[in-house]
Amino acid sequence: MHLRLISFELCPFVQRSVITLRYKQAPYEIDYIDLEHPPEWFLALSPTGKVPVLQVDRQTVLFESAVINEFIDDITPPSLKPSDPLTLALNRAWIEFGSQAIIDQYRLMMSETEHDLEHHLAAAIAGLRRLEASLGEGPWFNGEAFSLVDGAYAPLFMRYALLNQAMPLFDGADFPRIQAWADRLNALEAVKGSVVPDFAARLKAYLQAREGYGPRQFAGIPG
């Protein structure tokens, strides 16, 4: 089966799918586009005009990262999904929660004013507190078994690790279970290899090219 993933090089939602592909050791190719000026062929493929898009056998097009990840998991056993229906439903719910956390993080980075940044940071921290309270002893979200939920949060944690170096946002000691989880995720080869090699430099350049209080604060990330 031929898998072609279409991506924007900084997109955290695409990164979720790359993590799944790499963790499952599934062969794939990846094409990067400029999402601000998407090519016509991409707009013809993507019903939403967003990434990720997964083209299967050069014909069928899948979109939305959660759907793509479950498809990848289904065709590459063993499964990263729990067999218990209730646990599976909870996993899907927390993946959606993580999607909102990623959106909150982007709004934080793009804050127009200091007041906006404080507002978005408060929302982000509230989400982290709720996530912290939901976590067990680990090492992964479901306990001993790595799952799709884990991969879904890795992009969020990777970016916070960079943003916190430019502007201290929160102390990891206040979220010990999240911090331990994030450290384990960031150490995985599937996660480390899920972004372009110069990801930090590209994110830095992306921020430097934008106006507003948030981009000015976070443009100091290492890269």
C-alpha atoms as one frame of an Amber mdcrd trajectory, in Angstrom:
protein
   0.000   0.000   0.000   1.414   3.366  -1.042   1.015   6.146   1.540   1.669
   9.778   0.625   1.370  12.341   3.405   0.958  15.997   2.462   2.252  18.415
   5.043   3.168  21.916   6.088   6.590  21.686   7.719   5.507  23.237  11.043
   2.044  21.694  11.393   1.555  19.867  14.717  -1.404  17.912  13.345   0.687
  16.498  10.513   3.372  15.699  13.065   0.872  13.487  14.889   0.494  11.364
  11.758   4.235  11.229  11.111   4.759   9.973  14.666   2.237   7.193  14.085
   3.822   6.233  10.769   7.308   6.187  12.255   6.300   4.369  15.429   4.541
   1.694  13.359   7.494   1.640  10.916   5.119   2.075   7.993   6.711   3.086
   4.663   5.496   6.473   3.450   6.506   9.514   1.469   5.900  13.094   2.518
   5.413  16.227   0.434   5.579  19.710   1.946   3.492  22.614   0.711   3.283
  26.315   1.525  -0.027  26.414   3.362  -0.332  30.186   2.935  -0.137  29.718
  -0.843  -1.411  26.173  -1.398  -1.012  24.739  -4.896  -4.107  24.001  -6.932
  -3.420  20.260  -6.945  -3.556  20.270  -3.143  -6.826  22.209  -3.020  -8.268
  19.694  -5.459  -7.256  16.855  -3.111  -8.145  18.291   0.289 -11.861  18.774
   1.047 -10.993  21.179   3.881  -7.948  22.892   2.377  -5.988  21.855   5.474
  -3.217  19.403   6.281  -2.646  16.596   6.971  -3.901  14.789   3.919  -3.041
  11.141   3.359  -3.317   9.839  -0.183  -3.666   6.060  -0.257  -2.530   4.171
  -3.361  -2.507   7.477  -5.273  -6.306   7.545  -5.216  -8.250   7.650  -1.957
  -7.741  10.778   0.146  -8.068  10.787   3.931  -8.052  13.954   6.033  -8.094
  14.937   9.727  -5.181  13.634  11.780  -7.242  11.488  14.174  -8.859   9.656
  11.249  -5.541   9.232   9.457  -3.863   7.893  12.592  -6.560   5.302  13.232
  -6.325   4.156   9.609  -2.533   3.812   9.852  -2.951   1.889  13.080  -5.576
  -0.415  11.559  -3.337  -1.445   8.646  -0.170  -1.943  10.713  -0.729  -4.369
  13.606  -0.348  -4.617  16.523  -2.839  -1.912  17.386  -2.071   1.211  19.402
  -5.746   1.445  20.371  -7.151  -0.169  23.524  -9.567  -3.049  22.949 -11.996
  -1.975  25.678 -14.728   0.219  24.105 -14.948   2.629  27.040 -11.177   3.112
  27.231 -11.088   3.634  23.469 -13.818   6.270  23.710 -11.918   8.027  26.505
  -8.749   7.959  24.405 -10.560   9.576  21.493 -11.995  12.229  23.812  -8.563
  13.101  25.217  -7.119  13.265  21.706  -9.767  15.903  20.956  -8.815  17.686
  24.167  -5.229  17.668  22.923  -6.337  19.183  19.624  -7.826  22.125  21.492
  -4.629  22.426  23.540  -2.655  22.711  20.295  -5.011  25.442  19.076  -4.636
  27.262  22.413  -0.865  27.015  22.059  -0.961  28.540  18.577  -3.174  31.393
  19.791  -0.669  31.968  22.581   2.216  32.177  20.114   0.289  34.551  17.835
  -1.016  36.871  20.596  -1.469  40.414  19.323  -0.997  42.111  22.697   0.380
  41.378  26.143  -3.201  41.150  27.408  -4.015  38.592  24.707  -0.973  36.560
  25.679  -1.977  36.555  29.339  -5.497  35.458  28.374  -4.299  32.631  26.114
  -1.685  31.538  28.645  -4.359  31.288  31.337  -6.452  29.098  29.023  -3.445
  26.925  28.188  -2.490  26.462  31.838  -6.076  25.607  32.776  -5.988  22.888
  30.134  -2.673  21.562  31.418  -4.048  21.400  34.959  -6.994  19.330  33.785
  -4.685  17.072  31.785  -2.346  16.645  34.762  -5.282  15.584  36.927  -6.311
  12.963  34.365  -2.948  11.202  34.203  -2.138   8.018  36.071   1.230   6.659
  37.119   2.356   6.134  33.522   4.691   5.684  31.900   2.141   6.306  29.112
  -1.378   7.673  29.024  -2.939   4.211  29.276  -0.306   2.867  31.644   2.283
   0.454  30.288   1.205   0.553  26.627   2.076   3.383  24.221  -1.041   4.473
  22.331  -2.334   6.976  19.805  -3.081   9.377  22.661   0.606   9.605  23.497
   1.593  10.467  19.957  -1.194  13.042  19.775   0.323  15.085  22.622   3.970
  14.924  21.544   3.757  17.942  19.164   2.273  20.078  21.942   5.038  19.182
  24.375   7.820  19.587  21.796   6.719  23.157  21.085   6.295  24.075  24.745
   9.843  22.867  25.400  11.025  25.470  22.867   8.653  28.279  23.835   9.551
  27.969  27.510  13.168  28.726  26.621  12.200  32.017  24.980   9.704  33.107
  27.621   9.097  31.187  30.854   5.443  30.183  30.701   5.125  27.640  33.493
   7.284  25.493  35.723   7.356  21.814  34.833   7.491  21.085  38.557   3.880
  22.293  38.744   2.912  19.532  36.307   5.124  16.594  37.323   3.165  13.890
  35.508   2.966  15.913  32.300   6.673  16.741  32.555   7.645  13.082  32.971
   5.336  12.090  30.108   6.703  14.844  27.861  10.305  13.846  28.614   9.584
  10.231  27.654   7.826  11.296  24.464  10.545  13.722  23.389  13.135  10.959
  23.839  11.386   8.595  21.404  13.035   8.223  17.995   9.586   8.304  16.375
   9.044  11.746  17.898  12.538  13.143  17.354  12.362  12.204  13.678   8.819
  13.467  13.152   9.810  17.033  12.227  12.149  18.533   9.649  15.800  18.500
  10.820  15.918  22.279  11.312  12.470  22.501  12.885  13.452  24.942  15.658
  15.120  27.310  13.189  12.091  27.195  10.896   9.708  27.873  13.764  11.922
  30.766  14.837  11.866  32.203  11.301   8.084  31.760  11.143   7.681  33.769
  14.346  10.165  36.446  13.280   8.164  37.017  10.094   5.001  37.816  12.044
   3.844  40.868  13.931   2.360  41.033  17.391   3.402  40.714  21.004   3.480
  36.913  21.034   5.719  36.422  17.998   8.150  39.030  19.367   8.371  37.217
  22.698   8.753  33.734  21.267  11.071  34.590  18.374  13.898  34.143  20.871
  13.579  30.361  20.846  16.873  28.574  20.178  17.322  27.674  16.561
